[in-house]
């Protein structure tokens, strides 16, 4: 597969037209990945503006972790759901105590509902995303104290 400019432009159009954030293609030894920087997504309060140098953002995020607890992050790009169905009770709520391995939410990716399990035990102190909101890989979903 030859990746010419026209082909890359078509992929970029597909990326933009379908509200995707990333496309990856592989053909034998050739591979291409197109990523779109998402702006306007509600991030965790610990997020640092993009104009701030990387060295400054790391200490800011650590201090936020100390104040809020351990972040539970999304293992994939998808859509966050707080309950197994629209009319069901949420998996967790702020103030609820959870154990390691408890299902805390669902991230839908490519029509697959992926149950996200807690990596730590503790109390939910903040849920950082809204039901039905798109999430990125590594985005903080909630904090556990």
Chimera marker file (.cmm) of the C-alpha trace (Angstrom):
<marker_set name="trace">
<marker id="1" x="0.000" y="0.000" z="0.000" r="1" g="1" b="0" radius="0.5"/>
<marker id="2" x="1.427" y="3.337" z="-0.993" r="1" g="1" b="0" radius="0.5"/>
<marker id="3" x="0.550" y="6.289" z="1.225" r="1" g="1" b="0" radius="0.5"/>
<marker id="4" x="0.321" y="9.243" z="-1.118" r="1" g="1" b="0" radius="0.5"/>
<marker id="5" x="-0.864" y="12.729" z="-0.174" r="1" g="1" b="0" radius="0.5"/>
<marker id="6" x="-4.277" y="12.207" z="-1.771" r="1" g="1" b="0" radius="0.5"/>
<marker id="7" x="-4.852" y="9.041" z="0.274" r="1" g="1" b="0" radius="0.5"/>
<marker id="8" x="-3.761" y="10.751" z="3.501" r="1" g="1" b="0" radius="0.5"/>
<marker id="9" x="-6.083" y="13.696" z="2.748" r="1" g="1" b="0" radius="0.5"/>
<marker id="10" x="-8.997" y="11.268" z="2.251" r="1" g="1" b="0" radius="0.5"/>
<marker id="11" x="-8.211" y="9.628" z="5.598" r="1" g="1" b="0" radius="0.5"/>
<marker id="12" x="-8.083" y="13.058" z="7.253" r="1" g="1" b="0" radius="0.5"/>
<marker id="13" x="-11.517" y="13.854" z="5.782" r="1" g="1" b="0" radius="0.5"/>
<marker id="14" x="-12.917" y="10.565" z="7.143" r="1" g="1" b="0" radius="0.5"/>
<marker id="15" x="-11.402" y="11.464" z="10.537" r="1" g="1" b="0" radius="0.5"/>
<marker id="16" x="-13.064" y="14.890" z="10.538" r="1" g="1" b="0" radius="0.5"/>
<marker id="17" x="-16.425" y="13.864" z="9.034" r="1" g="1" b="0" radius="0.5"/>
<marker id="18" x="-16.989" y="11.022" z="11.504" r="1" g="1" b="0" radius="0.5"/>
<marker id="19" x="-15.968" y="12.774" z="14.732" r="1" g="1" b="0" radius="0.5"/>
<marker id="20" x="-13.054" y="10.375" z="15.141" r="1" g="1" b="0" radius="0.5"/>
<marker id="21" x="-9.882" y="11.263" z="17.019" r="1" g="1" b="0" radius="0.5"/>
<marker id="22" x="-7.579" y="8.637" z="15.507" r="1" g="1" b="0" radius="0.5"/>
<marker id="23" x="-7.247" y="6.352" z="12.501" r="1" g="1" b="0" radius="0.5"/>
<marker id="24" x="-4.541" y="3.671" z="12.237" r="1" g="1" b="0" radius="0.5"/>
<marker id="25" x="-3.897" y="1.494" z="9.195" r="1" g="1" b="0" radius="0.5"/>
<marker id="26" x="-1.288" y="-1.202" z="8.631" r="1" g="1" b="0" radius="0.5"/>
<marker id="27" x="-0.387" y="-3.056" z="5.460" r="1" g="1" b="0" radius="0.5"/>
<marker id="28" x="2.533" y="-5.405" z="5.768" r="1" g="1" b="0" radius="0.5"/>
<marker id="29" x="5.485" y="-3.306" z="6.831" r="1" g="1" b="0" radius="0.5"/>
<marker id="30" x="3.833" y="0.074" z="6.231" r="1" g="1" b="0" radius="0.5"/>
<marker id="31" x="1.663" y="1.783" z="8.810" r="1" g="1" b="0" radius="0.5"/>
<marker id="32" x="0.011" y="5.162" z="9.182" r="1" g="1" b="0" radius="0.5"/>
<marker id="33" x="-1.715" y="6.770" z="12.150" r="1" g="1" b="0" radius="0.5"/>
<marker id="34" x="-3.609" y="10.050" z="11.960" r="1" g="1" b="0" radius="0.5"/>
<marker id="35" x="-4.555" y="11.771" z="15.215" r="1" g="1" b="0" radius="0.5"/>
<marker id="36" x="-6.678" y="14.829" z="15.781" r="1" g="1" b="0" radius="0.5"/>
<marker id="37" x="-6.094" y="16.919" z="18.883" r="1" g="1" b="0" radius="0.5"/>
<marker id="38" x="-9.394" y="17.216" z="20.719" r="1" g="1" b="0" radius="0.5"/>
<marker id="39" x="-10.262" y="20.666" z="21.984" r="1" g="1" b="0" radius="0.5"/>
<marker id="40" x="-13.235" y="21.611" z="24.065" r="1" g="1" b="0" radius="0.5"/>
<marker id="41" x="-13.367" y="18.283" z="25.909" r="1" g="1" b="0" radius="0.5"/>
<marker id="42" x="-13.993" y="18.683" z="29.616" r="1" g="1" b="0" radius="0.5"/>
<marker id="43" x="-10.817" y="17.537" z="31.296" r="1" g="1" b="0" radius="0.5"/>
<marker id="44" x="-10.075" y="16.724" z="34.895" r="1" g="1" b="0" radius="0.5"/>
<marker id="45" x="-9.551" y="19.827" z="37.042" r="1" g="1" b="0" radius="0.5"/>
<marker id="46" x="-5.875" y="18.868" z="37.287" r="1" g="1" b="0" radius="0.5"/>
<marker id="47" x="-5.390" y="19.522" z="33.551" r="1" g="1" b="0" radius="0.5"/>
<marker id="48" x="-2.864" y="22.167" z="32.646" r="1" g="1" b="0" radius="0.5"/>
<marker id="49" x="-3.387" y="24.454" z="29.616" r="1" g="1" b="0" radius="0.5"/>
<marker id="50" x="-1.600" y="23.259" z="26.476" r="1" g="1" b="0" radius="0.5"/>
<marker id="51" x="0.573" y="26.390" z="26.407" r="1" g="1" b="0" radius="0.5"/>
<marker id="52" x="2.203" y="25.431" z="29.723" r="1" g="1" b="0" radius="0.5"/>
<marker id="53" x="5.511" y="23.553" z="29.347" r="1" g="1" b="0" radius="0.5"/>
<marker id="54" x="5.416" y="19.792" z="30.051" r="1" g="1" b="0" radius="0.5"/>
<marker id="55" x="7.780" y="20.108" z="33.026" r="1" g="1" b="0" radius="0.5"/>
<marker id="56" x="5.245" y="22.261" z="34.875" r="1" g="1" b="0" radius="0.5"/>
<marker id="57" x="2.240" y="20.002" z="34.205" r="1" g="1" b="0" radius="0.5"/>
<marker id="58" x="3.680" y="16.896" z="35.897" r="1" g="1" b="0" radius="0.5"/>
<marker id="59" x="4.017" y="18.451" z="39.390" r="1" g="1" b="0" radius="0.5"/>
<marker id="60" x="0.571" y="20.060" z="39.055" r="1" g="1" b="0" radius="0.5"/>
<marker id="61" x="-1.042" y="16.701" z="38.322" r="1" g="1" b="0" radius="0.5"/>
<marker id="62" x="0.783" y="15.034" z="41.236" r="1" g="1" b="0" radius="0.5"/>
<marker id="63" x="-0.431" y="17.657" z="43.685" r="1" g="1" b="0" radius="0.5"/>
<marker id="64" x="-3.989" y="17.148" z="42.438" r="1" g="1" b="0" radius="0.5"/>
<marker id="65" x="-3.657" y="13.383" z="42.968" r="1" g="1" b="0" radius="0.5"/>
<marker id="66" x="-2.558" y="13.969" z="46.551" r="1" g="1" b="0" radius="0.5"/>
<marker id="67" x="-5.592" y="16.175" z="47.235" r="1" g="1" b="0" radius="0.5"/>
<marker id="68" x="-8.209" y="14.072" z="45.429" r="1" g="1" b="0" radius="0.5"/>
<marker id="69" x="-6.900" y="10.539" z="45.676" r="1" g="1" b="0" radius="0.5"/>
<marker id="70" x="-5.918" y="8.033" z="43.004" r="1" g="1" b="0" radius="0.5"/>
<marker id="71" x="-7.233" y="8.711" z="39.490" r="1" g="1" b="0" radius="0.5"/>
<marker id="72" x="-9.056" y="5.949" z="37.607" r="1" g="1" b="0" radius="0.5"/>
<marker id="73" x="-8.336" y="6.540" z="33.930" r="1" g="1" b="0" radius="0.5"/>
<marker id="74" x="-9.911" y="5.343" z="30.719" r="1" g="1" b="0" radius="0.5"/>
<marker id="75" x="-8.028" y="2.414" z="29.159" r="1" g="1" b="0" radius="0.5"/>
<marker id="76" x="-9.349" y="3.346" z="25.701" r="1" g="1" b="0" radius="0.5"/>
<marker id="77" x="-11.014" y="5.938" z="23.507" r="1" g="1" b="0" radius="0.5"/>
<marker id="78" x="-14.791" y="5.673" z="23.636" r="1" g="1" b="0" radius="0.5"/>
<marker id="79" x="-17.989" y="6.892" z="25.266" r="1" g="1" b="0" radius="0.5"/>
<marker id="80" x="-18.383" y="6.935" z="29.067" r="1" g="1" b="0" radius="0.5"/>
<marker id="81" x="-21.538" y="5.466" z="30.620" r="1" g="1" b="0" radius="0.5"/>
<marker id="82" x="-22.187" y="5.534" z="34.356" r="1" g="1" b="0" radius="0.5"/>
<marker id="83" x="-24.837" y="2.771" z="34.249" r="1" g="1" b="0" radius="0.5"/>
<marker id="84" x="-25.392" y="-0.492" z="32.338" r="1" g="1" b="0" radius="0.5"/>
<marker id="85" x="-28.493" y="0.985" z="30.647" r="1" g="1" b="0" radius="0.5"/>
<marker id="86" x="-30.222" y="4.397" z="30.539" r="1" g="1" b="0" radius="0.5"/>
<marker id="87" x="-32.866" y="3.399" z="33.101" r="1" g="1" b="0" radius="0.5"/>
<marker id="88" x="-30.505" y="1.483" z="35.431" r="1" g="1" b="0" radius="0.5"/>
<marker id="89" x="-28.855" y="2.662" z="38.639" r="1" g="1" b="0" radius="0.5"/>
<marker id="90" x="-25.278" y="4.030" z="38.181" r="1" g="1" b="0" radius="0.5"/>
<marker id="91" x="-22.427" y="1.631" z="38.958" r="1" g="1" b="0" radius="0.5"/>
<marker id="92" x="-20.949" y="4.111" z="41.473" r="1" g="1" b="0" radius="0.5"/>
<marker id="93" x="-21.724" y="7.483" z="43.030" r="1" g="1" b="0" radius="0.5"/>
<marker id="94" x="-19.613" y="10.088" z="44.821" r="1" g="1" b="0" radius="0.5"/>
<marker id="95" x="-19.125" y="8.977" z="48.434" r="1" g="1" b="0" radius="0.5"/>
<marker id="96" x="-19.573" y="5.279" z="47.660" r="1" g="1" b="0" radius="0.5"/>
<marker id="97" x="-16.913" y="2.823" z="48.867" r="1" g="1" b="0" radius="0.5"/>
<marker id="98" x="-15.595" y="0.406" z="46.246" r="1" g="1" b="0" radius="0.5"/>
<marker id="99" x="-13.235" y="-2.576" z="46.208" r="1" g="1" b="0" radius="0.5"/>
<marker id="100" x="-10.530" y="-3.387" z="43.702" r="1" g="1" b="0" radius="0.5"/>
<marker id="101" x="-12.162" y="-5.220" z="40.794" r="1" g="1" b="0" radius="0.5"/>
<marker id="102" x="-15.606" y="-3.613" z="41.194" r="1" g="1" b="0" radius="0.5"/>
<marker id="103" x="-17.132" y="-2.381" z="37.909" r="1" g="1" b="0" radius="0.5"/>
<marker id="104" x="-17.255" y="1.426" z="38.106" r="1" g="1" b="0" radius="0.5"/>
<marker id="105" x="-18.458" y="2.361" z="34.593" r="1" g="1" b="0" radius="0.5"/>
<marker id="106" x="-18.634" y="1.319" z="30.945" r="1" g="1" b="0" radius="0.5"/>
<marker id="107" x="-16.609" y="2.719" z="28.066" r="1" g="1" b="0" radius="0.5"/>
<marker id="108" x="-18.204" y="1.915" z="24.718" r="1" g="1" b="0" radius="0.5"/>
<marker id="109" x="-15.697" y="1.522" z="21.901" r="1" g="1" b="0" radius="0.5"/>
<marker id="110" x="-16.735" y="0.426" z="18.412" r="1" g="1" b="0" radius="0.5"/>
<marker id="111" x="-20.143" y="-0.827" z="19.631" r="1" g="1" b="0" radius="0.5"/>
<marker id="112" x="-18.523" y="-2.952" z="22.348" r="1" g="1" b="0" radius="0.5"/>
<marker id="113" x="-19.456" y="-2.216" z="25.958" r="1" g="1" b="0" radius="0.5"/>
<marker id="114" x="-16.268" y="-2.517" z="28.039" r="1" g="1" b="0" radius="0.5"/>
<marker id="115" x="-16.786" y="-2.758" z="31.794" r="1" g="1" b="0" radius="0.5"/>
<marker id="116" x="-14.113" y="-0.728" z="33.583" r="1" g="1" b="0" radius="0.5"/>
<marker id="117" x="-13.025" y="-2.181" z="36.919" r="1" g="1" b="0" radius="0.5"/>
<marker id="118" x="-11.522" y="-0.297" z="39.848" r="1" g="1" b="0" radius="0.5"/>
<marker id="119" x="-7.772" y="-0.710" z="40.143" r="1" g="1" b="0" radius="0.5"/>
<marker id="120" x="-7.838" y="0.272" z="43.834" r="1" g="1" b="0" radius="0.5"/>
<marker id="121" x="-10.167" y="0.079" z="46.802" r="1" g="1" b="0" radius="0.5"/>
<marker id="122" x="-11.481" y="3.230" z="48.456" r="1" g="1" b="0" radius="0.5"/>
<marker id="123" x="-14.160" y="5.905" z="48.350" r="1" g="1" b="0" radius="0.5"/>
<marker id="124" x="-15.245" y="7.698" z="45.150" r="1" g="1" b="0" radius="0.5"/>
<marker id="125" x="-14.481" y="11.389" z="45.764" r="1" g="1" b="0" radius="0.5"/>
<marker id="126" x="-15.153" y="12.791" z="42.290" r="1" g="1" b="0" radius="0.5"/>
<marker id="127" x="-16.575" y="11.621" z="38.959" r="1" g="1" b="0" radius="0.5"/>
<marker id="128" x="-14.910" y="13.762" z="36.299" r="1" g="1" b="0" radius="0.5"/>
<marker id="129" x="-16.988" y="12.946" z="33.190" r="1" g="1" b="0" radius="0.5"/>
<marker id="130" x="-20.669" y="13.106" z="32.324" r="1" g="1" b="0" radius="0.5"/>
<marker id="131" x="-22.810" y="10.208" z="31.153" r="1" g="1" b="0" radius="0.5"/>
<marker id="132" x="-22.520" y="9.818" z="27.366" r="1" g="1" b="0" radius="0.5"/>
<marker id="133" x="-19.391" y="11.989" z="27.137" r="1" g="1" b="0" radius="0.5"/>
<marker id="134" x="-16.566" y="10.958" z="24.777" r="1" g="1" b="0" radius="0.5"/>
<marker id="135" x="-13.347" y="10.041" z="26.619" r="1" g="1" b="0" radius="0.5"/>
<marker id="136" x="-9.754" y="9.689" z="25.487" r="1" g="1" b="0" radius="0.5"/>
<marker id="137" x="-7.201" y="7.032" z="26.398" r="1" g="1" b="0" radius="0.5"/>
<marker id="138" x="-5.707" y="7.952" z="29.787" r="1" g="1" b="0" radius="0.5"/>
<marker id="139" x="-8.366" y="10.567" z="30.600" r="1" g="1" b="0" radius="0.5"/>
<marker id="140" x="-9.284" y="10.663" z="34.299" r="1" g="1" b="0" radius="0.5"/>
<marker id="141" x="-12.770" y="9.217" z="34.795" r="1" g="1" b="0" radius="0.5"/>
<marker id="142" x="-12.940" y="9.498" z="38.583" r="1" g="1" b="0" radius="0.5"/>
<marker id="143" x="-10.836" y="9.798" z="41.722" r="1" g="1" b="0" radius="0.5"/>
<marker id="144" x="-10.728" y="7.211" z="44.521" r="1" g="1" b="0" radius="0.5"/>
<marker id="145" x="-9.490" y="8.146" z="48.008" r="1" g="1" b="0" radius="0.5"/>
<link id1="1" id2="2" r="1" g="1" b="0" radius="0.2"/>
<link id1="2" id2="3" r="1" g="1" b="0" radius="0.2"/>
<link id1="3" id2="4" r="1" g="1" b="0" radius="0.2"/>
<link id1="4" id2="5" r="1" g="1" b="0" radius="0.2"/>
<link id1="5" id2="6" r="1" g="1" b="0" radius="0.2"/>
<link id1="6" id2="7" r="1" g="1" b="0" radius="0.2"/>
<link id1="7" id2="8" r="1" g="1" b="0" radius="0.2"/>
<link id1="8" id2="9" r="1" g="1" b="0" radius="0.2"/>
<link id1="9" id2="10" r="1" g="1" b="0" radius="0.2"/>
<link id1="10" id2="11" r="1" g="1" b="0" radius="0.2"/>
<link id1="11" id2="12" r="1" g="1" b="0" radius="0.2"/>
<link id1="12" id2="13" r="1" g="1" b="0" radius="0.2"/>
<link id1="13" id2="14" r="1" g="1" b="0" radius="0.2"/>
<link id1="14" id2="15" r="1" g="1" b="0" radius="0.2"/>
<link id1="15" id2="16" r="1" g="1" b="0" radius="0.2"/>
<link id1="16" id2="17" r="1" g="1" b="0" radius="0.2"/>
<link id1="17" id2="18" r="1" g="1" b="0" radius="0.2"/>
<link id1="18" id2="19" r="1" g="1" b="0" radius="0.2"/>
<link id1="19" id2="20" r="1" g="1" b="0" radius="0.2"/>
<link id1="20" id2="21" r="1" g="1" b="0" radius="0.2"/>
<link id1="21" id2="22" r="1" g="1" b="0" radius="0.2"/>
<link id1="22" id2="23" r="1" g="1" b="0" radius="0.2"/>
<link id1="23" id2="24" r="1" g="1" b="0" radius="0.2"/>
<link id1="24" id2="25" r="1" g="1" b="0" radius="0.2"/>
<link id1="25" id2="26" r="1" g="1" b="0" radius="0.2"/>
<link id1="26" id2="27" r="1" g="1" b="0" radius="0.2"/>
<link id1="27" id2="28" r="1" g="1" b="0" radius="0.2"/>
<link id1="28" id2="29" r="1" g="1" b="0" radius="0.2"/>
<link id1="29" id2="30" r="1" g="1" b="0" radius="0.2"/>
<link id1="30" id2="31" r="1" g="1" b="0" radius="0.2"/>
<link id1="31" id2="32" r="1" g="1" b="0" radius="0.2"/>
<link id1="32" id2="33" r="1" g="1" b="0" radius="0.2"/>
<link id1="33" id2="34" r="1" g="1" b="0" radius="0.2"/>
<link id1="34" id2="35" r="1" g="1" b="0" radius="0.2"/>
<link id1="35" id2="36" r="1" g="1" b="0" radius="0.2"/>
<link id1="36" id2="37" r="1" g="1" b="0" radius="0.2"/>
<link id1="37" id2="38" r="1" g="1" b="0" radius="0.2"/>
<link id1="38" id2="39" r="1" g="1" b="0" radius="0.2"/>
<link id1="39" id2="40" r="1" g="1" b="0" radius="0.2"/>
<link id1="40" id2="41" r="1" g="1" b="0" radius="0.2"/>
<link id1="41" id2="42" r="1" g="1" b="0" radius="0.2"/>
<link id1="42" id2="43" r="1" g="1" b="0" radius="0.2"/>
<link id1="43" id2="44" r="1" g="1" b="0" radius="0.2"/>
<link id1="44" id2="45" r="1" g="1" b="0" radius="0.2"/>
<link id1="45" id2="46" r="1" g="1" b="0" radius="0.2"/>
<link id1="46" id2="47" r="1" g="1" b="0" radius="0.2"/>
<link id1="47" id2="48" r="1" g="1" b="0" radius="0.2"/>
<link id1="48" id2="49" r="1" g="1" b="0" radius="0.2"/>
<link id1="49" id2="50" r="1" g="1" b="0" radius="0.2"/>
<link id1="50" id2="51" r="1" g="1" b="0" radius="0.2"/>
<link id1="51" id2="52" r="1" g="1" b="0" radius="0.2"/>
<link id1="52" id2="53" r="1" g="1" b="0" radius="0.2"/>
<link id1="53" id2="54" r="1" g="1" b="0" radius="0.2"/>
<link id1="54" id2="55" r="1" g="1" b="0" radius="0.2"/>
<link id1="55" id2="56" r="1" g="1" b="0" radius="0.2"/>
<link id1="56" id2="57" r="1" g="1" b="0" radius="0.2"/>
<link id1="57" id2="58" r="1" g="1" b="0" radius="0.2"/>
<link id1="58" id2="59" r="1" g="1" b="0" radius="0.2"/>
<link id1="59" id2="60" r="1" g="1" b="0" radius="0.2"/>
<link id1="60" id2="61" r="1" g="1" b="0" radius="0.2"/>
<link id1="61" id2="62" r="1" g="1" b="0" radius="0.2"/>
<link id1="62" id2="63" r="1" g="1" b="0" radius="0.2"/>
<link id1="63" id2="64" r="1" g="1" b="0" radius="0.2"/>
<link id1="64" id2="65" r="1" g="1" b="0" radius="0.2"/>
<link id1="65" id2="66" r="1" g="1" b="0" radius="0.2"/>
<link id1="66" id2="67" r="1" g="1" b="0" radius="0.2"/>
<link id1="67" id2="68" r="1" g="1" b="0" radius="0.2"/>
<link id1="68" id2="69" r="1" g="1" b="0" radius="0.2"/>
<link id1="69" id2="70" r="1" g="1" b="0" radius="0.2"/>
<link id1="70" id2="71" r="1" g="1" b="0" radius="0.2"/>
<link id1="71" id2="72" r="1" g="1" b="0" radius="0.2"/>
<link id1="72" id2="73" r="1" g="1" b="0" radius="0.2"/>
<link id1="73" id2="74" r="1" g="1" b="0" radius="0.2"/>
<link id1="74" id2="75" r="1" g="1" b="0" radius="0.2"/>
<link id1="75" id2="76" r="1" g="1" b="0" radius="0.2"/>
<link id1="76" id2="77" r="1" g="1" b="0" radius="0.2"/>
<link id1="77" id2="78" r="1" g="1" b="0" radius="0.2"/>
<link id1="78" id2="79" r="1" g="1" b="0" radius="0.2"/>
<link id1="79" id2="80" r="1" g="1" b="0" radius="0.2"/>
<link id1="80" id2="81" r="1" g="1" b="0" radius="0.2"/>
<link id1="81" id2="82" r="1" g="1" b="0" radius="0.2"/>
<link id1="82" id2="83" r="1" g="1" b="0" radius="0.2"/>
<link id1="83" id2="84" r="1" g="1" b="0" radius="0.2"/>
<link id1="84" id2="85" r="1" g="1" b="0" radius="0.2"/>
<link id1="85" id2="86" r="1" g="1" b="0" radius="0.2"/>
<link id1="86" id2="87" r="1" g="1" b="0" radius="0.2"/>
<link id1="87" id2="88" r="1" g="1" b="0" radius="0.2"/>
<link id1="88" id2="89" r="1" g="1" b="0" radius="0.2"/>
<link id1="89" id2="90" r="1" g="1" b="0" radius="0.2"/>
<link id1="90" id2="91" r="1" g="1" b="0" radius="0.2"/>
<link id1="91" id2="92" r="1" g="1" b="0" radius="0.2"/>
<link id1="92" id2="93" r="1" g="1" b="0" radius="0.2"/>
<link id1="93" id2="94" r="1" g="1" b="0" radius="0.2"/>
<link id1="94" id2="95" r="1" g="1" b="0" radius="0.2"/>
<link id1="95" id2="96" r="1" g="1" b="0" radius="0.2"/>
<link id1="96" id2="97" r="1" g="1" b="0" radius="0.2"/>
<link id1="97" id2="98" r="1" g="1" b="0" radius="0.2"/>
<link id1="98" id2="99" r="1" g="1" b="0" radius="0.2"/>
<link id1="99" id2="100" r="1" g="1" b="0" radius="0.2"/>
<link id1="100" id2="101" r="1" g="1" b="0" radius="0.2"/>
<link id1="101" id2="102" r="1" g="1" b="0" radius="0.2"/>
<link id1="102" id2="103" r="1" g="1" b="0" radius="0.2"/>
<link id1="103" id2="104" r="1" g="1" b="0" radius="0.2"/>
<link id1="104" id2="105" r="1" g="1" b="0" radius="0.2"/>
<link id1="105" id2="106" r="1" g="1" b="0" radius="0.2"/>
<link id1="106" id2="107" r="1" g="1" b="0" radius="0.2"/>
<link id1="107" id2="108" r="1" g="1" b="0" radius="0.2"/>
<link id1="108" id2="109" r="1" g="1" b="0" radius="0.2"/>
<link id1="109" id2="110" r="1" g="1" b="0" radius="0.2"/>
<link id1="110" id2="111" r="1" g="1" b="0" radius="0.2"/>
<link id1="111" id2="112" r="1" g="1" b="0" radius="0.2"/>
<link id1="112" id2="113" r="1" g="1" b="0" radius="0.2"/>
<link id1="113" id2="114" r="1" g="1" b="0" radius="0.2"/>
<link id1="114" id2="115" r="1" g="1" b="0" radius="0.2"/>
<link id1="115" id2="116" r="1" g="1" b="0" radius="0.2"/>
<link id1="116" id2="117" r="1" g="1" b="0" radius="0.2"/>
<link id1="117" id2="118" r="1" g="1" b="0" radius="0.2"/>
<link id1="118" id2="119" r="1" g="1" b="0" radius="0.2"/>
<link id1="119" id2="120" r="1" g="1" b="0" radius="0.2"/>
<link id1="120" id2="121" r="1" g="1" b="0" radius="0.2"/>
<link id1="121" id2="122" r="1" g="1" b="0" radius="0.2"/>
<link id1="122" id2="123" r="1" g="1" b="0" radius="0.2"/>
<link id1="123" id2="124" r="1" g="1" b="0" radius="0.2"/>
<link id1="124" id2="125" r="1" g="1" b="0" radius="0.2"/>
<link id1="125" id2="126" r="1" g="1" b="0" radius="0.2"/>
<link id1="126" id2="127" r="1" g="1" b="0" radius="0.2"/>
<link id1="127" id2="128" r="1" g="1" b="0" radius="0.2"/>
<link id1="128" id2="129" r="1" g="1" b="0" radius="0.2"/>
<link id1="129" id2="130" r="1" g="1" b="0" radius="0.2"/>
<link id1="130" id2="131" r="1" g="1" b="0" radius="0.2"/>
<link id1="131" id2="132" r="1" g="1" b="0" radius="0.2"/>
<link id1="132" id2="133" r="1" g="1" b="0" radius="0.2"/>
<link id1="133" id2="134" r="1" g="1" b="0" radius="0.2"/>
<link id1="134" id2="135" r="1" g="1" b="0" radius="0.2"/>
<link id1="135" id2="136" r="1" g="1" b="0" radius="0.2"/>
<link id1="136" id2="137" r="1" g="1" b="0" radius="0.2"/>
<link id1="137" id2="138" r="1" g="1" b="0" radius="0.2"/>
<link id1="138" id2="139" r="1" g="1" b="0" radius="0.2"/>
<link id1="139" id2="140" r="1" g="1" b="0" radius="0.2"/>
<link id1="140" id2="141" r="1" g="1" b="0" radius="0.2"/>
<link id1="141" id2="142" r="1" g="1" b="0" radius="0.2"/>
<link id1="142" id2="143" r="1" g="1" b="0" radius="0.2"/>
<link id1="143" id2="144" r="1" g="1" b="0" radius="0.2"/>
<link id1="144" id2="145" r="1" g="1" b="0" radius="0.2"/>
</marker_set>
